[in-house]
Amino acid sequence: MALLHEAFSIIKEHKKAYIVLNVVFYGLVLIGMVAAAFIPELRTHTNLGVAQSLSQPGLMAVVKEAYGNGHLLTAIGLTFAVNLAVALCQTTLPSFVIPFAGMLVTLCRAVLWGFIFSPIGADRATLIPHSLTLLIEGQAYVLAAFSAYVQGRMFLWPSRYGRASRWAGYKAGVSSTARLYVLVTLALLVGAIYEAIEVIYLMPRF
């Protein structure tokens, strides 16, 4: 509980930035959906790239196999591991090198999600159960981007956080990121559980 309290206190301290990030992220998802509805080729080409990555030998092929064979626990574990690795490698670690860099990657992801999940085509009904997955996992990526924002601010403007140097601010930012990752991890775990249940048991009904 103490870890959750610390994470929520960071959000409270930067409440406006957190709200703005949520609005921008989910807004870009909607913009991507609308764009793909008017230009279906955006969805076609993006989904083709996803399908090709899933067909290549490697981890993603293993994930696809777990879902295809209905292995619920394996699908949950792999989904959680992949999404956590994506959050770390594409959002958090780049921001440790270049402040705020991971935020841009996360916002690009939002647009791509919009292309992929635009409610067009014969499978548009599957968006009904999958919309909750987008909300939960999207929130995890928003939190990761938010942690990059906080880390960048602490590094660039350390005096605002009572730190004497940029190095001290950088270390404080890393510490804040670790605290926020409690929420990132929790959201990704809940998202992985729901997504696996949804894809294996719910989507075939739509």
C-alpha positions as CSV (number, residue, x, y, z in Angstrom):
1,M,0.0,0.0,0.0
2,A,2.9,2.4,0.7
3,L,4.2,1.9,-2.8
4,L,0.8,2.7,-4.3
5,H,0.5,5.8,-2.1
6,E,3.9,7.0,-3.3
7,A,3.0,6.5,-6.9
8,F,-0.4,8.3,-6.5
9,S,1.3,11.2,-4.7
10,I,3.5,11.7,-7.7
11,I,0.5,11.8,-10.0
12,K,-1.2,14.3,-7.6
13,E,1.8,16.5,-7.7
14,H,1.7,16.6,-11.5
15,K,-2.0,16.2,-11.9
16,K,-2.4,18.6,-14.9
17,A,0.4,16.9,-16.9
18,Y,-1.2,13.5,-16.2
19,I,-4.6,14.7,-17.4
20,V,-3.2,16.3,-20.5
21,L,-1.2,13.1,-21.4
22,N,-4.4,11.0,-21.0
23,V,-6.4,13.4,-23.2
24,V,-3.7,13.5,-25.9
25,F,-3.0,9.7,-25.9
26,Y,-6.6,8.6,-26.1
27,G,-7.4,11.6,-28.4
28,L,-4.7,10.4,-30.8
29,V,-6.2,6.9,-30.7
30,L,-9.5,8.3,-31.8
31,I,-7.9,10.5,-34.5
32,G,-6.1,7.4,-35.8
33,M,-9.4,5.5,-35.9
34,V,-11.1,8.3,-37.8
35,A,-8.2,8.6,-40.2
36,A,-8.3,4.9,-41.0
37,A,-12.0,5.0,-41.5
38,F,-11.6,7.6,-44.2
39,I,-8.3,6.1,-45.6
40,P,-8.7,2.3,-45.1
41,E,-5.3,1.7,-46.5
42,L,-3.8,3.0,-43.2
43,R,-5.5,0.1,-41.4
44,T,-4.6,-2.4,-44.1
45,H,-0.9,-1.6,-44.2
46,T,-0.6,-1.4,-40.4
47,N,-2.3,-4.7,-39.8
48,L,-0.2,-6.3,-42.6
49,G,2.9,-5.2,-40.7
50,V,1.5,-6.7,-37.5
51,A,0.6,-9.9,-39.2
52,Q,4.1,-10.2,-40.7
53,S,5.7,-9.7,-37.3
54,L,3.5,-12.4,-35.8
55,S,4.4,-14.8,-38.5
56,Q,8.2,-14.5,-38.1
57,P,9.9,-17.0,-35.9
58,G,10.5,-15.6,-32.4
59,L,8.7,-14.4,-29.3
60,M,5.7,-12.9,-31.1
61,A,5.1,-16.2,-32.9
62,V,5.1,-18.0,-29.5
63,V,2.6,-15.4,-28.2
64,K,0.3,-16.0,-31.3
65,E,0.6,-19.8,-30.7
66,A,-0.4,-19.4,-27.1
67,Y,-3.5,-17.5,-28.0
68,G,-4.3,-19.7,-30.9
69,N,-4.1,-22.9,-28.8
70,G,-6.2,-21.3,-26.0
71,H,-3.4,-21.6,-23.4
72,L,-4.7,-18.9,-21.0
73,L,-2.0,-18.7,-18.4
74,T,0.8,-18.8,-21.0
75,A,-1.0,-16.1,-23.0
76,I,-1.3,-13.9,-19.9
77,G,2.3,-14.4,-18.9
78,L,3.7,-13.7,-22.4
79,T,1.4,-10.7,-22.9
80,F,2.4,-9.2,-19.6
81,A,6.1,-9.8,-20.3
82,V,6.0,-8.4,-23.8
83,N,4.1,-5.3,-22.9
84,L,6.3,-4.6,-19.9
85,A,9.4,-4.9,-22.1
86,V,7.8,-2.5,-24.6
87,A,7.1,0.1,-22.0
88,L,10.7,-0.2,-20.6
89,C,12.5,-0.3,-23.9
90,Q,10.5,2.1,-26.0
91,T,9.4,4.7,-23.4
92,T,11.4,4.6,-20.2
93,L,15.0,3.7,-21.2
94,P,15.1,6.2,-24.1
95,S,14.0,8.9,-21.8
96,F,16.9,8.1,-19.4
97,V,19.2,9.1,-22.3
98,I,17.2,11.9,-24.0
99,P,14.6,13.6,-21.8
100,F,11.0,13.1,-22.9
101,A,12.0,10.9,-25.9
102,G,9.8,8.0,-24.8
103,M,6.8,10.3,-24.6
104,L,6.9,10.8,-28.4
105,V,7.2,7.0,-29.0
106,T,4.1,6.5,-26.8
107,L,2.1,9.1,-28.7
108,C,3.1,7.5,-32.0
109,R,1.9,4.2,-30.6
110,A,-1.5,5.8,-29.9
111,V,-1.9,6.8,-33.5
112,L,-0.9,3.3,-34.7
113,W,-3.5,1.8,-32.3
114,G,-6.1,4.0,-33.9
115,F,-5.1,2.6,-37.4
116,I,-5.2,-1.0,-36.2
117,F,-8.4,-0.9,-34.2
118,S,-10.4,1.4,-36.4
119,P,-14.0,0.0,-36.4
120,I,-14.2,-0.8,-40.1
121,G,-14.4,-4.1,-41.9
122,A,-16.2,-7.3,-41.1
123,D,-14.4,-7.7,-37.7
124,R,-15.5,-4.3,-36.3
125,A,-17.7,-5.9,-33.7
126,T,-14.6,-7.3,-32.0
127,L,-13.8,-3.8,-30.9
128,I,-16.6,-4.0,-28.4
129,P,-14.8,-6.4,-26.0
130,H,-11.3,-5.1,-27.1
131,S,-12.0,-1.5,-26.2
132,L,-11.5,-2.3,-22.5
133,T,-8.1,-3.8,-23.3
134,L,-7.2,-0.5,-25.1
135,L,-8.2,1.5,-22.1
136,I,-6.3,-0.6,-19.6
137,E,-3.1,-1.2,-21.5
138,G,-3.3,2.4,-22.9
139,Q,-3.3,3.6,-19.3
140,A,-0.2,1.6,-18.6
141,Y,1.6,3.3,-21.5
142,V,0.3,6.7,-20.4
143,L,1.8,6.1,-17.0
144,A,5.1,5.1,-18.5
145,A,5.1,8.3,-20.6
146,F,4.1,10.3,-17.5
147,S,7.1,8.8,-15.6
148,A,9.3,10.0,-18.5
149,Y,7.8,13.4,-18.2
150,V,8.5,13.6,-14.4
151,Q,12.0,12.2,-14.8
152,G,12.8,14.8,-17.5
153,R,11.5,17.7,-15.4
154,M,13.5,16.6,-12.4
155,F,16.7,16.3,-14.5
156,L,16.3,19.6,-16.4
157,W,14.9,21.7,-13.5
158,P,16.3,20.1,-10.3
159,S,15.9,23.2,-8.1
160,R,12.1,23.0,-8.5
161,Y,12.3,19.7,-6.7
162,G,14.8,20.7,-4.0
163,R,17.8,19.1,-5.7
164,A,21.1,20.9,-5.9
165,S,22.3,19.6,-9.2
166,R,21.1,17.9,-12.4
167,W,22.7,14.7,-11.4
168,A,20.7,14.7,-8.1
169,G,17.6,15.6,-10.1
170,Y,18.3,12.7,-12.5
171,K,18.6,10.2,-9.7
172,A,15.4,11.6,-8.1
173,G,13.7,11.2,-11.5
174,V,14.8,7.5,-11.8
175,S,13.5,6.9,-8.3
176,S,10.1,8.5,-9.2
177,T,10.0,6.3,-12.3
178,A,10.5,3.2,-10.2
179,R,7.6,4.3,-8.0
180,L,5.3,4.9,-10.9
181,Y,6.2,1.6,-12.4
182,V,4.2,0.0,-9.6
183,L,1.1,1.3,-11.3
184,V,2.5,0.6,-14.8
185,T,3.1,-3.1,-13.8
186,L,-0.3,-3.4,-12.1
187,A,-2.1,-2.0,-15.2
188,L,-0.2,-4.2,-17.5
189,L,-1.0,-7.3,-15.4
190,V,-4.7,-6.5,-15.3
191,G,-4.6,-5.7,-19.0
192,A,-2.9,-9.0,-19.8
193,I,-5.4,-11.0,-17.8
194,Y,-8.4,-9.4,-19.4
195,E,-6.9,-9.5,-23.0
196,A,-6.1,-13.2,-22.8
197,I,-9.6,-13.9,-21.5
198,E,-11.1,-11.6,-24.1
199,V,-9.2,-12.9,-27.1
200,I,-9.5,-16.6,-26.2
201,Y,-13.1,-16.7,-24.9
202,L,-15.0,-13.5,-25.8
203,M,-13.9,-12.4,-29.3
204,P,-14.9,-15.7,-30.9
205,R,-18.5,-14.8,-30.0
206,F,-18.4,-11.6,-32.0
